[in-house]
Amino acid sequence: MLVNGVRKILREVFFGVAEGLIMYLIFVVAVPWFLVNAMGIQIPDEEMLNPIVTTFYLGVFIGLGVIASVLKQPVGLVFEALSSLLALAILVRFVGPGVFRETVEFGGAIMDVEFEITALLMVIVGLTLINSVMRMFERLVSMEE
Amino acid sequence: MFAGLKYALLVAGLTIILAVSSPLVVFVNDILRNPACLEIGGRVLEEINATHYVVELEVKYCSSVEAREVKIVLGDERIFIGHLRRGVKTVQAVVEREDIEEGLKAVEMNIAGIFRLKVIHR
């Protein structure tokens, strides 16, 4: 009985850590990597890529994931929602309103380049919201069952 | 019940992100390979009067991604070029002498109609 209880808690902690890690990898690692390397965009707030800040986000995501997983529903849902909101906040902090400005020198001439990626930002934010709502709905349904 | 839906959402999401971002990735790649991908030249065709001229602008564009609603700012005059595909496009416009003297100030375009790009010459 006790072993089963411990095993259940350990499994929930494991799922929470995995969920936190996935959120971290998507929103703190994959999205900035995609924006900087694949699309050649300069992140406006370089501080966001500081290892101390990213490690802090990793900790917060894992913490929220574990709490959401371990706590009984519907309390856990609140932390699930907080994790999604943090992900969105990080995304918005990374790309701001989706307009990047850069000064470049080309052929001796100095140019201001203004680049707007609002459409892509909207897609990512929309998909994140849909995913969050679905995850919460899933939790609610499993709670009722 | 939700597992299938989650995977469907994941696949749909990745597909949408790829579809939306691929024109930009191709455009950036084309520009990095050939920095002179967009070249704008012009010549005076006709002198209407002492202050106004008919000019022919020649825009060379190398990317395979369509540039939509391209506008060129010459002095204070904004000249609408329209959609650009790989190749050369010529447009005629009436501009003032002062605008010609001031030269090219900015180029605006929508990459594949999704991403707005504005390059301002200082």
Chai-1 contact restraints between the chains, C-beta under 6 A:
chainA,res_idxA,chainB,res_idxB,connection_type,confidence,min_distance_angstrom,max_distance_angstrom,comment,restraint_id
A,A38,B,V25,contact,1.0,0.0,6.0,A-B,restraint_1
A,M39,B,L24,contact,1.0,0.0,6.0,A-B,restraint_2
A,G40,B,V28,contact,1.0,0.0,6.0,A-B,restraint_3
A,I110,B,R122,contact,1.0,0.0,6.0,A-B,restraint_4
A,M111,B,V119,contact,1.0,0.0,6.0,A-B,restraint_5
A,M111,B,H121,contact,1.0,0.0,6.0,A-B,restraint_6
A,D112,B,I120,contact,1.0,0.0,6.0,A-B,restraint_7
A,V113,B,V119,contact,1.0,0.0,6.0,A-B,restraint_8
A,E114,B,K118,contact,1.0,0.0,6.0,A-B,restraint_9
A,F115,B,L117,contact,1.0,0.0,6.0,A-B,restraint_10
A,E116,B,R116,contact,1.0,0.0,6.0,A-B,restraint_11
A,I117,B,F115,contact,1.0,0.0,6.0,A-B,restraint_12
A,A119,B,I114,contact,1.0,0.0,6.0,A-B,restraint_13
A,L120,B,V20,contact,1.0,0.0,6.0,A-B,restraint_14
A,L120,B,S21,contact,1.0,0.0,6.0,A-B,restraint_15
A,V123,B,I16,contact,1.0,0.0,6.0,A-B,restraint_16
A,V123,B,V20,contact,1.0,0.0,6.0,A-B,restraint_17
A,L127,B,G13,contact,1.0,0.0,6.0,A-B,restraint_18
A,E138,B,F2,contact,1.0,0.0,6.0,A-B,restraint_19
